[in-house]
C-alpha cells in the first residue's frame, strides 16, 4: 500500500472545509478529491490545483506551469497548475486558492456537460435532416 506524503495529508486537512476529501493514485501521484471531484494532484511533493478561466490568471501571473503527467507526451496536459510554495505554506491562502479551484472545477464540468449536450442536439438535428420524411 502506498504511503501518503505529508503534503497530501496537510492539503487534505486544510481543504477539508470544502467537503468530503479523499485521496487515490492518479498520474503517478496522488489525487485530492472533494466529493469525488478531482481538485488537486500532488506529484513529487508538488501541489497542483484545478484551474479554469476564473482562476488561471493567479497561476499564469506567477509563472506557474501546467501539470503534465507524462513529460514525453507531446500535448498531454491537465487543467491543473502548480501552486506557489508561499500559498501552500500559508493555510489561509491555501484555503482561498482551494475554494477557487473547487469553483473552477465545478464550472469546468458544467461547461463540458453543456458542450456535450449541444453536440448531441447538433447530431440529432443533422440526422433529422438526412432522414427522408414519409407522408
Buried (B, 14 or more C-beta within 10 A) or exposed (E): EEEEBEBBEBBBEBBEEBBEBEBEEBBEBBBBBBEEBBBBBBBEEBBBBBBBEBBBEBBEEEEBEBBBBEEEEEEEEBBBBBBBEEBBEBEEBBBEBBBBBBBBBBBBBEEEEEEEEEEEEEEEEEEEEEEEEEE
